[in-house]
Each structure stands twice: as C-alpha cells, then as structure tokens.
C-alpha cells in the first residue's frame, strides 16, 4: 500500500469512529418499565435534574402531557441539552400500552413530555422535589376492568 492510501484509510477510520464517540447525548438518557398486575411504572431518567410542574388531563386518556422545568444541574452535559426535541419508544413499551414518549424543550418556558398510549389509561405522576427521574404510574382502564366477567355460582 502506498503511504497516501494508508493515510486515507486511517482518516476514514477516524471519521467513522468519531461519529459514534462524539454523538451528543440527549436530554432523556434512559427509561425503565416495570410491569405489575394493577400498575405499570414508567421511569424516565434525564441528563439534567427536572422539577414536575403539572400534567393534563388529570384523569384518564390515551395521551398525557407532563409539564416539567429543567435545572442547570446536569450530568456531564451542558444545560442547553434541555432545549431540544426528542422522541423515543422504550424497549418494554407494550407492558405499559405505551406507543411513544416525546419531549419538547424547544420553548424554555414550556418544557413538556407527552406520553402516547395505545388505549385510554389512568395515570399518576410521582416526583419528590427536584430529581433526574420522573415516575409515571399507569393503571389499567377502569371500564375495561369492570367489563371483565365475574365468576358466577357453580352448579354441582
């Protein structure tokens, strides 16, 4: 091989590796879904600490919008990482009837997560103070639960 070809190959290798090494981390760094009989927990981890503000609607729906405020307390990323838009679908999303999670932080005054579900569910949001984690509890639709047939008396 000529020296020029070797240099070109080395440069190509560096460029190929640098795209994965220097990929910018997102605001959402991970999620976990833990299923249960009566409730499924979706935990979303953020690169920066967030404060839960409110959510809409308050009861059940196939979509919930959760308003949060990000802080400047971040783990290895600049606080500006929160001013972006992201979309993801966790690996075990079916366990929570979850279609997708969308984060919209492009407006610094109205940062929000939107969770879209495959059917109407009830939910609750849990966060104690400012933290890098937000827990969304998903409950089965009460109408579906009451529509389940109840065991009748057995005949002998």
N, C-alpha and C positions, 0 to 999 in steps of 0.2 A: 504494500500500500504506500501511496505517496504521503508525504507529510501533510499536504493540503487536504487530502481525503480524510486522514486521521483527525485533523483539526475540525473538519466539517462534521464528522461523526460525533466527536466529543461535544461540540457545540449543540448538535441536535439532541443528544442525550441529556445535557443540562437543561435545555429548554423544556423537554418532555417532563423531566422530574420537577422542575420549578413550578409548573402549573399545579401540581398536587401539593407540593411542600408549602407554597406561598398562597394557597387558596384562603381567602378571607373567611374567618369563622362568622357564623350568623348570630343573630340575637337569640334565637332559640337553639340551645345546644343539645337538647335531648328531650325525650319523653318516655314515660313508662305507663303501661296499662296493666292494672291488676284487677282481674275479674272476680266476681263473687256471685252468690246466689241472689242476693237482694240489692246489691250495689256494685258498680264498677268504678274504680278510681283511675282517673287520668291525671298523671303528674307531669307538668311541663317545667323543664329547667331552662333558665335564662342565663345569658352571659353576664348580665348586669342585674343587680337587685331591683325588684319591682314592688310597687305598692298597689294592692287591689283597691279599686275605686267603687265600681258598681257593675251590674250586669242587667241585660234586658233580653228577653222578657223575664219577669220574676218567677213565673210558674213553669209550665211545660211547653216545649216547642221542638221542632226539628232543627232549630238553629239558635245558638245563644251568642250574644255579643258581650264580651267582658272588657270593660274599660280598666286600663292599668296606667300607672305612671312609672317610668323608668327613673333610676337614680344614676349618679355618676360613680357608684361603687361597682366596678366591673372586674371580671377575672381575665386578665391578660388581653383585653381588647379596649379600644377607646370607647367612651360613652356614645359616640356618634353611630355605633353599630345599631343602636335602637331606632335610628331614623331611617328605616328601610321597610321593605315589604317582603314577606316570606310566606311560603306555603309548604305544608308537609302532611304526610299521612303516616302515622306510626305503624310499626310492623304488626301489632296485635289490634289494629283498629276495629276489626269485626267484633271483638269481645265487648266493645262499648257502643256498637252500632255507629261508629264514627266514620264519616266519609273523608273529612279533611280538617286541618287546623290552618287558619290564615291569620297572620299577624300583619297589621298595618300600622307602622310607626312613622309614616311619611309626614304626618302632621304632628308636631311636637306637643300640641295641646290636646290631641285626641288619639292617643295610642290605644289600640284595641286588638283583642284576639276574637276571632269568630270561629266557633266550632259548628260544623255542619254534620247532622246525623241522618241516618237512612230512614228514620221514623221518629215520631214525636216521643220525647223522653222528658222526665223530670230531672232536675239537676240542682246541685248546691255547690257553692264555691267556698274553699277554705284557704285562708292565709292568716298567719299570725304576724302582724307588723310588716316590716319590710324584709323580703327574703328573695332568694334566687329561684324558689319553687312556688308553683301555684297548683293547688289540687282541685280538680273538678270531680264531684261525685255524680255519677249517672245512675238514675233509678229507672227500673222498667216502667213503661206506661201503665198507669193505674187502671185505665179502661181495659187494657189487654189482660191485666191480672184478674179483674173481676169477671171477664168474659170466659175464663177457664172454667170448665165444668167441675162442679163439686161432686165428690163421691156420694152416691145415694145409698140408701139402705140395701143391704144384701139379702137375698132370699135364701132360705135353706131348703 
